[in-house]
Amino acid sequence: MLLEAISSALLGLALAWVATSRLPHRLPARPLVLSTGVAGSLFGAFVTHSALETASLLLILAGAVTVSAASLSLLLRPAARLRRRSAPA
């Protein structure tokens, strides 16, 4: 179980780091994103391990990455668009 926790935390940290390097303009401060990635992956590993007690490590890590990605997606800001003026009525 310790291996699952360490592995999922490292995967969450890696996923959050990739997100901050690819989408820095759409995410808040880096420490918030990194901690959200780690916390999401640890929670995902906990939920997956609780639901599937005898599951393999790869299945638990897949659940951890899924929950971490979902948590990180909640931090995304909308992309800036060009504002068009509407025609006067």
N, C-alpha and C positions, 0 to 999 in steps of 0.2 A: 504494500500500500504506500510505503514511503517512495518507492520508485515511481508509482503513478503520480503522486503529488509533485515530485520534482520534475518529472517529464512534462506534465501538463503545465506547470508554471513556466518552464522554459519555452514550451510551444506558444503559450499565450504572450510571453514577452517578445518572442520572435515575430509573431503575427502583428502585435502592436507596433513594433519597430518598423516593420515593412509598411504598415499603414501610415505612420508618421513620415516616413521618407518619401512615399509616393503621393500622399494627399496632405501636405502640410497646410495648404491654404483653406482646407475644408474641415480641419480638426482643431480642437482647443489646445491648450498647453500640453507639451510633451509629457510631463510627469503624470498628468491626469490620464492621458491615453495609455501610457505604459502600465499604470496601476490598474486601469480598467481591464486591459487585456489579461493581466495575470489573475485578477480576481474572477473574471469571467471564466477563464479556463479552469481554475480551481473549483469553482462552483459547478461547472459542467462535468468535471471528473467526479465530483461528489455525487451529483444526481445520477450520472450514468452508472457509477459503481453501486449506488443504492438500488437502482432499478434492475440492473443485471448483475447480480452478485458474483456469478461465476464467469463473467465475461473475460475475454482476453484483453491484454494490455492495449492492443491496437484499437479495439472497439471503444475502450474507455477514452483513449486519446482522441479518437474521432469525435466523441461526444463533447470532450473538452474544447476542441478547436471550433466546433459548431457553436457552442454557447459563447465562446470568446468572440467569434466573428459577429454574432448577433449583438453582443454587448457593445462592441466597437462601432457597429453600424448605427447605434442609437446616438452616438456622439457626432455624426456627420452633419455638417451644415449644408443647406442648399447651395448649389452652384450659383455664382453670380451671373445674372442674365442682363442683356441689354434691355433697358427700359424703353418701351415704345410709347409714344404719345398717342392716345386715342383721338380719333377725329372728334372735333367738337360737335355736340348734338344740336 
